[in-house]
Amino acid sequence: MKKVAVIQSNYIPWKGYFDIIHDVDLFIFYDDVQYTKNDWRNRNKIKTTQGVRWLTIPVGSPEQRLICEVELNDNHWPRKHWATIQQSYSKAPYFRQYRDFFERVYTQTTWTNLSELNQFLIKTISSEFLGIRTEFRDSREFCLNGEKGDRLLDLLQQAAATLYVSGPLAKDYLNEQRFVDAGIKLVYKDYSGYPPYPQTFPPFEHQVSVLDMLFNCGPEAPHYIWGWREGAQAALKHDA
């Protein structure tokens, strides 16, 4: 069975995004689709002394463009984001462990494309910090036909998927019978049950960037994303 997920790239996404990546054999960035304003593509949240705060990358206009076409022309946001991250997490237990990497990203690298930045961060965090071995590809590597659901199904078939892991919100628009007819099992990701972790600045908040977990939990981060679930399943088998 070949498990595949297809998702638009997000800016320093939350733990659930990496949970899906860990679930599959192949993760495909779906960035040749319409950019959506006020979404997770160019922003995410972190914890600060003043509570939850948005980190937003200015992307200008026009709105009618693909995610992969979004250019980054503002040169000031990286240092502003890095300053906010430092101020919020400098005293977190594992901040120093990841500091050099993120400092290079924000202060020593020039980013001109949103998709390129997002994909680089996601792939690096996955492989180097969370130990995920999933293969990454980009939808632009495929020659796709159709619109919306048909185009997605074409992508999955070309990727030889036999199981598709989708976000739960897709229940509202996916035609599940089309996947059955194509011989692809459709599974919706369940984001419930994540345990809280030691987090700076209570009260606890799940819906924040994975940076929060890295800086607070370090090498234990995978346990709070998927490891806890594996432990619970083992306990159920033992009790049975």
C-alpha positions in Angstrom: 0.0 0.0 0.0 1.3 3.4 -1.0 0.0 6.2 1.3 0.0 9.7 -0.1 -1.0 13.2 1.1 -1.4 16.3 -1.0 -1.4 19.7 0.7 -0.6 23.3 0.0 2.6 24.5 1.7 2.1 26.5 4.8 4.4 28.9 6.7 6.0 27.2 9.7 2.8 25.0 10.1 1.3 23.5 13.3 2.0 20.0 14.5 -1.0 18.4 12.7 0.6 19.2 9.4 3.7 17.2 10.3 1.5 14.4 11.7 0.1 13.9 8.2 3.5 14.0 6.7 4.6 11.2 9.1 1.5 9.2 8.2 2.4 8.8 4.5 5.0 7.4 2.2 4.8 10.3 -0.2 3.9 13.9 0.6 3.1 16.2 -2.4 3.2 19.9 -2.1 0.1 21.3 -3.9 1.3 24.8 -4.7 0.2 25.2 -8.3 -3.4 26.0 -7.1 -5.0 29.3 -6.2 -3.4 31.3 -3.4 -5.9 32.0 -0.6 -5.7 35.3 1.4 -5.8 35.3 5.2 -5.0 31.6 5.3 -2.0 29.6 6.6 0.1 30.0 3.4 1.9 33.1 4.6 1.2 33.2 8.3 1.1 31.3 11.6 0.8 31.8 15.3 3.3 31.6 18.2 3.0 32.1 22.0 4.4 35.3 23.5 4.2 37.1 26.8 1.2 39.0 25.5 -0.5 35.8 24.4 -0.9 34.2 20.9 0.5 36.4 18.1 0.4 36.1 14.3 3.6 36.1 12.3 2.6 37.2 8.8 4.7 37.4 5.7 3.6 40.4 3.6 2.9 39.1 0.1 1.3 42.1 -1.6 -1.1 41.6 -4.6 -2.7 40.5 -6.8 -4.9 37.9 -5.2 -5.5 36.0 -8.5 -2.3 34.0 -8.5 -1.1 30.5 -7.7 0.7 29.8 -4.4 3.9 29.1 -6.3 3.6 32.5 -8.0 3.6 34.5 -4.8 6.7 36.7 -4.7 8.3 38.1 -1.5 9.4 41.6 -2.2 9.5 43.0 1.3 13.0 42.7 2.8 12.1 43.7 6.3 9.8 40.9 7.5 12.5 38.2 8.1 14.3 40.2 10.8 11.1 41.3 12.4 9.9 37.6 12.6 13.3 36.5 14.0 13.3 39.3 16.6 9.8 38.2 17.7 10.7 34.6 17.8 13.9 35.3 19.9 12.0 37.5 22.3 9.3 34.9 22.8 11.5 31.7 23.0 15.0 32.7 24.0 14.5 31.2 27.5 12.7 28.1 26.2 14.7 24.8 27.1 15.7 23.9 23.5 15.9 27.3 21.8 19.7 27.2 21.6 19.6 23.8 19.9 17.8 25.2 16.9 18.9 28.8 17.0 21.6 28.7 14.4 19.4 27.1 11.8 16.5 29.6 12.1 18.9 32.5 12.4 20.4 31.6 9.0 16.9 31.3 7.6 15.7 34.6 8.8 18.9 36.8 8.7 21.3 35.2 6.2 19.1 34.0 3.4 17.2 36.0 0.9 13.8 34.6 0.1 12.0 35.8 -3.1 9.2 33.1 -3.4 6.7 32.0 -0.7 6.4 28.4 -1.9 10.2 28.0 -1.9 10.5 29.3 1.7 7.6 27.2 3.0 8.8 24.0 1.4 12.3 24.4 2.6 11.2 24.9 6.2 8.8 22.0 6.1 11.2 19.6 4.6 14.1 20.6 6.9 12.0 20.5 10.1 10.5 17.1 9.0 13.8 15.4 8.2 16.4 17.0 10.4 14.4 17.9 13.6 11.5 15.4 13.7 13.2 12.4 12.1 10.5 11.9 9.4 11.6 9.8 6.4 8.7 10.6 4.1 9.5 11.3 0.5 8.6 14.8 -0.8 7.5 15.9 -4.2 5.9 18.9 -5.8 2.7 18.8 -7.9 4.5 20.8 -10.6 6.5 17.7 -11.4 3.4 16.1 -12.8 1.4 16.9 -16.0 -2.1 17.2 -14.6 -5.5 17.3 -16.2 -9.0 18.4 -15.0 -10.2 20.8 -12.3 -10.4 20.6 -8.5 -11.3 17.0 -7.5 -10.6 15.6 -11.0 -7.1 17.2 -11.0 -6.4 15.9 -7.5 -7.5 12.4 -8.5 -5.3 12.5 -11.5 -2.3 13.5 -9.3 -2.9 10.6 -6.9 -3.2 8.1 -9.8 0.1 9.4 -11.4 1.7 9.1 -7.9 0.5 5.4 -7.8 -1.4 6.1 -4.5 -3.5 3.3 -3.0 -4.4 5.3 0.1 -5.0 9.1 0.3 -4.8 10.8 3.7 -6.8 14.0 3.6 -7.4 16.8 6.0 -10.9 16.5 7.7 -12.3 19.7 6.1 -12.2 18.1 2.7 -15.2 16.0 3.6 -17.3 19.0 2.5 -16.2 18.8 -1.1 -14.6 15.5 -2.0 -16.6 13.0 -4.0 -15.6 9.9 -2.1 -17.1 7.5 -4.7 -14.6 8.8 -7.2 -11.8 7.5 -5.0 -13.5 4.2 -4.5 -13.9 3.8 -8.3 -10.2 4.6 -8.8 -9.1 2.0 -6.3 -7.8 4.6 -3.8 -8.8 4.3 -0.2 -9.7 7.7 1.3 -8.9 8.4 5.0 -9.6 11.7 6.8 -7.0 12.7 9.3 -8.1 12.9 12.9 -6.5 15.8 14.8 -8.1 15.1 18.2 -6.4 13.8 21.3 -3.1 15.6 21.1 -1.6 15.7 24.6 -0.5 19.1 26.0 3.3 19.6 26.3 5.4 21.9 28.5 4.6 25.3 26.9 5.9 28.7 27.7 3.3 31.3 28.7 0.1 29.5 29.7 -2.7 28.9 29.1 -1.9 26.0 26.8 -2.7 26.5 23.1 -2.6 23.7 20.5 -3.1 25.8 17.4 0.4 27.3 17.1 3.4 26.8 14.9 5.6 23.7 15.3 8.3 26.2 16.4 6.6 26.3 19.8 6.9 22.6 20.3 10.5 22.4 19.0 11.7 25.1 21.3 9.9 23.7 24.3 10.3 20.0 23.8 13.3 19.5 21.6 13.9 15.8 20.7 10.7 14.8 22.5 8.6 16.7 20.0 7.7 13.6 17.9 6.1 12.0 21.0 3.6 14.8 21.3 2.8 14.7 17.6 2.4 11.0 16.9 4.4 9.0 19.5 1.7 9.3 22.1 -0.8 7.7 19.8 1.4 4.7 19.2 1.8 4.3 22.9 -1.9 4.4 23.5 -2.5 1.8 20.8 0.1 -0.5 22.4 -1.6 -0.1 25.7 -5.0 -1.1 24.2 -3.5 -4.2 22.7 -1.9 -5.1 26.0 -5.2 -4.6 27.9 -7.1 -6.7 25.3 
